[in-house]
């Protein structure tokens, strides 16, 4: 649900070649923009933008302006000193006149790039505060060199924030037993304890309400005259200057809406930004999820609450996009045939659905990434988050194919395949078919997998408890894996080669048995549900196919490799495990589910783990990646009217950040 987060790691994408659905112009495109610390910055293309109508281009242009206008909100949400520190660092960078070869200066630039990437002083993924490698003396000297009006008045406080590792050490703490608010450095709470906040919401929440608002989604909680109060994000409230600018651009955008429905979506969002009323947000969300006809679409608002230690407040975020008609055809075909897939699935007929409805996942092209989706970005979105709206009105599920394509293309030649895929024939297969089969795997997983099967009457949907999400992901993955090898996909025109599925099978097992371990620290278990699911499936087929030598781990020159000897039999094994996991789910067989997870999904072989970390470290692949945005420029005639919007891909990483700070600052003095 919610965001389909990218694997964060370059290795997972493996290496992809050309396929029929990829833009041909991509081969000469320069994807890699910058590399520092544990980060690689890429750029993405926006294929098809030039072929949109002028009104669609204008609509997108104003929506992208509305997206970037919210940038400062996220920075301030992340930490109350972020905007001041950003100004200080950028002023020093622009004013610097010394040698650029000193270790202090290089460390300073690295730190600046890290802070820009984190939208603040903490790492976007680990949540840890960045550790500067330049000296306090260097900073002091640079501050002195600034013009007087650019020198911060609270330098000693900012220095403590930058240099004291124990002060505001973690952006979000989720370790139980401590006051999560006091131990988190986010700026969503001020001067209140966790208990006070919990008591506050316990008092205002109506637990009998079947259509509850998303309590606390758009506010900071603080105290006034000893009483706990919410400061609402809205025009006239907290972050007003930024929200005013967002609204101004939304108003411009609404003039170019593609249809009346979309115009209403934009107007209802404007209303919500004006009132701050979460009922208005629900109204907007319902209109948004119902608008499935427009080609252009966007999210703009306070959406995901992962960065609130109590899971309530949404980070500002915006993605503007338009439908990729050609690729969306894929998911439409799959959904239209949902009943066929259900009827032919290898599960016990008692657990099949009589009537199944596939979800149509749209494939989209991102035009801009902003707020919490920038520079690190998801590869898919499934919104809205409110459960009752999802139940009553459905949700929109999208995959952002120009982003996945950029990841894949940028992985070319990074050495990953040479290291982990021993034979040239398999590498060739991956080059040709991994991109398309990986996309199809995601489509089958999202459009059909999760929605397939049924529970026996009276079974508690939460019967599998803590193992529920691992087993649910495994069920959806197995459904996808099983059908990837089905001749039906050829018949439906989704694949052109009966051998193509082998690319995804190979990559899946390589990842599940070996390479995903590079994201686990030595000595630790596999925890995350998707990773557990992949390990469960891969280890299970390895063991069950042992007698017939279906899959094996072979050693050559001290290195371990995955070898698949019998692909058709492997497919049958996927079907057998799907059958068993569907039974576990349908019957609520907690004990059998627990055993599967504990036996196959959790424990790491320390020797193999060490070998993989070691091999991976020699590849110098950045563990995290993100993007710079393209630049949109309106072309105007003598009367000042926009006659076209052009898109360019030449802006580099720091220049883009500095431009955003100078052109879109709304909350700094
Ligand atoms: Zn899933």
Boltz pocket constraint, residues with backbone or C-beta under 6 A from the ligand:
constraints:
  - pocket:
      binder: B
      contacts: [[A, 445], [A, 450], [A, 472], [A, 473], [A, 476]]
      max_distance: 6.0
